[in-house]
Amino acid sequence: MKIVVIGGTGLVGSEIVKQLRPEHEVIAVGKTSGDLQVDIEDKAALEALFAQIGPVDAILSAAGDGVMGPFDAAEDHAYERALNSKIMGQVHLTRVGQKYLTAGGSITLTSGAAAKHPMPQTAAISMGAAAIDAFVATVALELKDNKRINAVSLSLVKEAAEKFDMDSAGLAPVAKVAEVYCNSALGGATGQPLHVAA
Ligand SMILES: NC(=O)c1ccc[n+]([C@@H]2O[C@H](COP(=O)([O-])OP(=O)(O)OC[C@H]3O[C@@H](n4cnc5c(N)ncnc54)[C@H](OP(=O)(O)O)[C@@H]3O)[C@@H](O)[C@H]2O)c1
């Protein structure tokens, strides 16, 4: 299969690339790094990216900013990031990418456990995650030619917590998180938030 991983140079994305690469032709795309570059907030840039890549069998997104902070913070930054990056960036990716998806192909986006498990300081993150879950459930009903779409609903990744000296007990390691993305691309699920077991 020919597979594009947006955010394929990040913590989660690079592990997805590592797990898929032995058996598939994988193109790792970052904003500033990777085999190719794109900014998912720029729809025209996504059109140019897919015109360059051509037909693909799976598109995975492990990109989209999430900023923590109090819901009534003076700055709108966290909400702007959720709207422009996590939500509209992945919406642009889906709307452009589906045109290049082969029959039976799949799109896998990133949402987040915060959509269903509220925690203080995550108002913008939970809003973005819930929007992506709802988007995926609806788009799955409209896609044709057996094309599929899911979202991986992840929590804080063990290695990310360790990097910031946070308690990582009970958190899923990145290898397990990446497995859920790969199962979405290679399995049969559609319209689902796919949860990550610790
Ligand atoms: N890590 C966690 O614990 C955790 C928990 C919950 C949710 N998430 C979500 O999971 C996703 C991946 O997280 P991560 O920790 O792997 O992130 P990361 O290590 O910061 O990597 C982000 C990746 O996305 C790319 N990227 C960033 N902005 C982009 C844009 N506008 N257009 C295209 N590519 C862009 C980066 O490319 P460059 O490096 O070239 O800029 C990089 O490849 C994110 O949506 C994050 O919010 C992560």
The ligand as an ORCA input file, in Angstrom:
! r2SCAN-3c Opt
* xyz 0 1
  N       2.110     13.279     22.511
  C       1.029     13.172     23.306
  O       1.102     12.805     24.496
  C      -0.336     13.482     22.742
  C      -1.460     13.326     23.554
  C      -2.714     13.602     23.040
  C      -2.842     14.047     21.743
  N      -1.728     14.209     20.978
  C      -1.901     14.664     19.601
  O      -1.291     13.711     18.724
  C      -0.741     14.369     17.599
  C       0.742     13.997     17.478
  O       1.400     14.350     18.682
  P       2.987     14.248     18.804
  O       3.315     14.267     20.238
  O       3.516     13.158     17.930
  O       3.416     15.668     18.183
  P       4.881     16.168     17.812
  O       5.938     15.247     18.304
  O       4.931     17.611     18.201
  O       4.912     16.080     16.201
  C       4.032     16.847     15.424
  C       4.189     16.432     13.969
  O       3.218     17.163     13.200
  C       3.888     17.997     12.249
  N       3.118     19.247     12.156
  C       2.940     20.177     13.118
  N       2.148     21.162     12.661
  C       1.841     20.837     11.377
  C       1.098     21.475     10.360
  N       0.477     22.642     10.571
  N       1.009     20.866      9.155
  C       1.618     19.673      8.923
  N       2.329     19.014      9.846
  C       2.439     19.607     11.059
  C       5.287     18.185     12.773
  O       6.166     18.515     11.706
  P       7.506     19.406     11.985
  O       8.257     18.694     13.080
  O       8.212     19.392     10.670
  O       7.020     20.763     12.419
  C       5.547     16.788     13.362
  O       5.838     15.878     12.316
  C      -1.011     15.859     17.821
  O      -2.226     16.218     17.180
  C      -1.196     15.974     19.310
  O      -1.992     17.095     19.691
  C      -0.483     13.932     21.436
*
